[in-house]
Each structure stands twice: as C-alpha cells, then as structure tokens.
Amino acid sequence: MKAIRCSQLGLPDSLALENIDAPVAGAGEVLITVRAAGVNFPDVLIIQGKYQIKPALPFTPGYEVAGIVTAVGDDVTHLKVGDHAVAQTALGGFAEVVKVPAQLCFAMPSSIPFVDAAAFPIAYGTSYYALKDRGRLQPGETLLVLGASGGVGLAAVQLGKIMGARVIACASSDEKLAACKAHGADEGVNYAREDLREAIKRLCAGKGVDVVLDPVGGTYAEPCVRGMAWKGRYLVVGFAAGEIPRIPLNLALLKGCDIVGVACIEPAGSPDNFRQLIAWVADGTLKPVISATYPLARTADALKDMMNRKVQGKAVIVP
C-alpha cells in the first residue's frame, strides 16, 4: 500500500510517498481503508520532533481518518467489515490503509461524506469536549474564540452557536472574520489591528467573557484573562502562536475564574461526545468546514498550507 513516510525529522518537503506492507488487525484492532484523512496542526509539529508524542522513525503521520472497515480483530463487537467508520489514529492516517484501536473507531451512517467525517474527530472532538466538559458552556453565555478561523477555532464557533452561546470570534484578518461570521459568529475582533482587551470591554459592556477557548496562546492570552467575567472559564487548548504565555495568577484570584487545560487526546475517552457529533453531522445540524482537499501525493502541500495559516477550517487528504 502507499503511505506518507517520515524517515527524518524536518519540514513537510522531507516527507516521502512510499510503498509499504499493509498492516494486519490484531485483537482489539480494526483495519480501515482510508477514504479521507484530516490534517491537523500537530501533524506539522510531530514531523519536526516538536510535539509531545515522539514516535520512532520511520513513521506515517495522520491523526484522523474516515473510511471503510476491511478487517476486525478478535474482541471487536461494535464494528463489522463493510461499515463506514471514523477514527482517531494518532499515527498512520496518511495512508491507503490504517490500523486503529477499536475503542477509537466509531461506526457512522453511510450518508455522511467521508471528507466531512474525516474533518471532525480532532478539531470538533476537542472543541466539543472543551466547551461541554471542561468549560461547562451554558445557553446565553458569551464565548470568545481565539484563532477562530482555524480548525479547532471554527469548530468552536459552530458548536458554541449550537449550544446556545453568544460567540465572539477573534482572528488576524477581516477575511478570516468574515468566514467566522458566515458560520455563526455574532461578533468579530481583528486582533491584528484592534486592542483585544478594549474590544472585550466594548463587546461585553464591562461584564466580561464567560468562556474563552484559546488554541493560540502568545500575547493574546493575558488580555483575555483580564477580560474574563466573574467565575469565567479560560480553556487552554494549544499554542499555535509558538509562545507559551505567562499568566499573572493574581488575575485568577481577582476574576474568580478557572484556567482549565484541555488535552486534545481526551475526546477519545468520551464516546457519548463522538456519538453526538456524528448525530449532528448526520442530521445537518453541523457541517464541518473544509478549506481544501489534497491527494495523498500532495500531503506536504497540505501541511505547508497549515504552517502558513492558509487553511480556514480543515484541510483533508483524499487517498
């Protein structure tokens, strides 16, 4: 089978499309013929050795897939050969076939396009877990999303609206904010030209923000914490800006707010969340935003576009 291989750590152009042996399903495992594979920012980091997971070389990157089940190992009862399925893979997704632990694989209706399905396990799974389980977002509350045009950010915008929140999208250009408003954002802040702290004051009439979802970090974190409402929840998702911020902890005391870590691997531990997302996609309540699709041979281009902030929503590899 064909697969993208990382044989040396480096930038996307160091990746190669190779022929390798197809995997075999063992006990508790499932084989999926990949019809689509989502691209995520950790894919950019892991091939450079900059992610917390550091697999042995060579390896195949790719964190999420959708496709058709072609084999099931012993002890797998919730899936059968021929099922359409969506899965978190951690590794191996950028290939024609991938082996997945069965507990990370979910059956889905055949009516859901594979490209849509491959776009939601990481970005939408992380955002929903963050907002529902870690942020306890309630109808009528105000949600502020940093990096709102990216995969996790735009997912949070859409999910925040489904959950009944007023959503403030923050991004670095008017074009990106227009995309956020097209997918449900009530307000937009261009933090490349507007003071973020002052914008929060203006949009929240001095009350502050109930929940902040932050996949960006950097210089935007502290103004958001200063703009929290009493008993607000600040959700730390990632550091796409490259800088891990230092937050004066007296702000948490003065605001009575929670600073909450959201590990992107944790949504896999919540099957109910996944089933809800699948149901929303199936009935049309939720439509994953796909920026572009790429053939397997152009995986490096997809990762470069991710690095260069050219992706709004999700990029998807279609083997």
N, C-alpha and C positions, 0 to 999 in steps of 0.2 A: 504494500500500500504506500501511498505518498503521504509525507508528513513534513512539516517545517521543523528543522532541527537547529538547536543552539549548541554548537560544538566549542565555542569560545565566547566568553563574556564580552559584550560590546554593544554597539548601536544596531538598529534594525538591519542595516545592509550586511551585517556579518551572518545573518541567518541564511540557511540554505534549504531548498526543497529537495528531499531525498526519498529514495525507496527503502523502506524498512519492513521487517516482518510484522504482520498484523498481530495484535495481542490476542490472548486466549482468556476467556472468562473463567475465574476460579470460584470457589464457594463465596457466596455473598456478593458477587460481582455481575455486572451487566455489560455487554458489548453494544455500542450504538454506532450505526453507520451515520456519519455526520452529514447533515444537510445544511447546517448553518452553525457558525461559531461566533459568539460575541467577542468584541475587542474591549479590553479594559486597561486603565492606566497601570495597574500592577504588572500587566504583560510587558510594558515598556521598562519597568524597573527590574523585573526578575531576570531579563536577558542581560542586564548590565551588572547583576550582582548587588543591586541596591535595595532589594526587597527583603522583608524579614524571613521569607522562605528562600533557602538557597539550595536548590536541587543539584545533585551530582551531574556533571557533564558526561555525554551529551544528553539533552532533554528536548521535549517538544512542549512549547508554551501553549496557553489557551485555557481559560478558566470556566467557560460555559458553552454548552452546545445544545442543539436540538436535532433530532433525527429519528431513525427507526431502530427499534431493538432487534438485533440479529442473533443474540445468544444470551442466555441467562444461566448463571451458575447455580449450584445447589443452595438450598435455603432461601431462594428468592421466590416470593409468592405474590407480590403485588404487581409484577410485570410479566409479560409473555412475549415471545417472538412475534414481530409484526406490529407491536404497539408503537404509537408515536410517543416520544418521550422528550423531556427537557431535564438537563442535569448540570450541576456544578461539578467541575472536573479537577480544579486546582492546577493540574498539568495535563497535557496531551490533547487539548481541544483542537489545535490547528493541524488536523489530520483527516484522512478519509474515514478512519475507524478509531474509536476511543474506548478504553476500558474504564468503568466507573463503579465505585462502591454503590451498592444498591440503595443504601439509605440516602444517597444524594441524587437519586434519579426518580422522577415523577412522571406518571402517565399523563397525557394531555389529549384533549379532543382533536381529532383529525382536521377539524375546521380551522384550527389556528395555524396560520402560515409559519413555516419553520423559521424564517427570518425574524418574525415578530417574537417567537418563543425564545430564540437564542439571545435576544436582547434584554431579557428581564431578570434572570436569576441573580446576577451580581448587583447591578445598579438598582433595579426595582426591589429586589430582595433586601438589600442593605438599607435603602431608603425607608421601606415599609417597616422593617424591624426597628430602625432608628426612631421613626415618628410614633409608631404604635407602642412598642415595648419599652424603649428607653426614654422617649420624650413624652409619652402619655398625652399626645396631642388630642385636644378636645374640640368639638364643633364650636365655632365662634371665636376661637383663639387666633392670635396673629402668629404666623410662621414666617421667618426670614430665612432665605436660602442663599448662601454664598456660592459662587461658581455655578449659577443657576442654569446655564446653558449646556453644561457638561452632562455626562451620563447619569451620575448619581444626583446632580442638582436638578436636572429637568424631570427626572423621575420623582423627586421630592415635590416639585411644583405640582405635577399632575396628581400625585397621591394626596398632597395637602388639600387640594380642592375637593377630591373625592371624600376626604374625611371631614369636610365642612369648615376648614380654616380660611381665614383671610391670608393671602400669600403675597409676600414682598420678595421679588426676585432681584438679586444683585449680580451684575456681570460687568465686563470690561468694555462693552461697546453697545451702541444703540441697536445695531443689527441683532446682537445676541438677546437683548432685552425684548425686541420685537418677537423673536421666536418664543421666548418665555410667555409673553402675553398671549400669543396665539394658542398656547397650550394651558392657559388657565390662570396665569399670574394676575393679581389685581393691581399691583403697583410694581414699578421698576426703579432701580438705582444704578446708575453708571458710576461705579466707584473709581473709574479711571479719571473722572473729571469732577466728581462731587464728593464732598466730605461725608464719609459714611455715618459718622456719629451724628452730624447735624441732620442728615437725611432721615435717620431713625427718629429723631426728635420731631421732625416735621410730619412724618407719616403716621406716627403713633400718638400725636398730641400730648407728648410728655409722659404717657403711660409706660412705654417700653414694649419690648417684644416678648411674647410668651415662650416661644421656642425658636432657637437658631440651629440650623443644620449647616455644618461647616466642613466641606471636603477640601478646603483651600489652605487654611492656616495663614502664615505670614503676617503681614501688617494689618490685616483686616480683622483678626480675632479680637484684639483688645477693644476696639471701638464697639464691637457687637456686644461684648460682655458688659461694657459700660452702658449700653442701651437696653439691657435686659429689664423686663418687668419684675416686680416682686414675686419670688418663687418661680422664676422662669427656669427653663432647661436649655443649656448650651450643649449641643451634640457634636462631639469631636469625631469626625469620620476619616479625615486624612489631611495630607499636607501637599497638595498639588502645586502650591506656590514654591515649594522647595525649602522653606524656612519653617522650623518648628517654633511657634510663638511662646513667649514667656508671659504668663498672665499674673498680674499682682493679685495674690489670693485675698487681699482685703476686699476686693470687689465682690467676691462670692459672699462674704460676710455682709457687706453693705446692701447687696441686692437680695440676699436670702435665696440665691439661685443655686442650681445644681450644675456642675460641669461634668458631663457624662461621656465616657468613652464608648464608642461603637466599633466593635471589631467586625470587619467585613466578612469574616468566615462564619459568624454566628447565625446568619439567617438559615443556614442549612440545618440548624438544630431546631427549627420551628416548622414542621410540616404543615401546620394549620395556616401559617402565613403564605406558604407556597400555594396551597390549595386555593386560598382566597385570591391571590394574584392571578392564578390560572383561570379562575371563575370570572374575574373582572375582564381579562383579555378575551375569554370565550364569548361573553355576552356583550362586548363592545364598550363597556364602561371605561376600560383602559386600553389605549392604543400606544404601544411602545414607539418612541420617536427614532427613526432610522435615518442617519445622516447620509450614509453611503454604504454600498456593498462592494466587496473585492473578491476576485478569485483567489484560490489558495496560493498561487504563484506570486500574488501581489500582497502577501501578508506584510512584508516590510514596508510597503507604501502606506498601508493602514496604520501601522504603528508609528510611522513618521508623521502622518497627519494628526494622530493622537498627541504626539510630543509637541507639535507646532500649534496646538489649540485650534485646529481646523475642523474638529468634529463637534457638531451640535447634536446632543442626544447620543446615539450609539452608532458605531461602525460595526459591520458584520462581515465575516469571511464566509463565502459560499463555495465549498469544495466541489 
